[in-house]
Amino acid sequence: MNSIDKVKSISVWIFIIPFVSVNTCLLIVTNFHQILEPGVPIFPTFPYFDGGVSISRTVRDYPLYLIFKPAMFITSYLLIRYWLNTEKIIIYFKKDYTQTKKIIFFGVGSAILLAVHSIFLGIKLDNDLYKLFRRVVMLSFIIFELIAQAYLIKFFYDIKEKLDNYINSIYLKMKRILITFLIIISVITLPFLPFDNFKFLKHSIEWNVFLGVILFYLLTHLMWRKKTTF
């Protein structure tokens, strides 16, 4: 299997595994929370719209992190494989591309940050520095992902004329629109992160940014044509 086929195969699992795991945890929390934590109510919510609960609150407690943590470790591994195979694709189409190292640094870095976040998930310490550390790691993961994806989109547009036989350009355009939207939303939201007044809005944005980040990989799967060789 060549690098394009590997990327095509890996990318769909980078979408499926996080999406299924986090939404499975959400369904369990909203339907069986009284069994998991008696006396601590949680109201029915669809956080993509109403921001009723954060992703962290959804997945961090036992036994939910037994679902989420392994899924994130697998996703981290797949992300590393994705970006290393992407490097081979970049080198094939433009060996001297000056931004290759940046793309791989931020791409592989995002995978490592996701793994670090998963390691500490479920560990409860009443320490402000520890809480800040977790938030910084998660925020850094998103930033690294967006930077790597933006650089990669730029690369594809730089060599677009060479990709006619390899990709469906409609999905490339969709990826550019998606990453532009995610960057704009992230930049607008950043100043409000320290404030609790916007809790529900921040939760809603968190869920939708999460969905957008993994949707990028589904679009990657759809973008590459079948039976490509090099």
Secondary structure, 3 states (H helix, E strand, C coil): CCHHHHHHHHHHHHHHHHHHHHHHHHHHHHHHHHHHCCCCCCCCCCHHHHCCCCHHHHHCCCCCHHHHHHHHHHHHHHHHHHHHHHHHHHHHHCCCCCCHHHHHHHHHHHHHHHHHHHHHCCCCCCCHHHHHHHHHHHHHHHHHHHHHHHHHHHHHHHCHHHCCCCECHHHHHHHHHHHHHHHHHHHHHHHHCCCHHHHHHHHHHHHHHHHHHHHHHHHHHHHECCCCCC
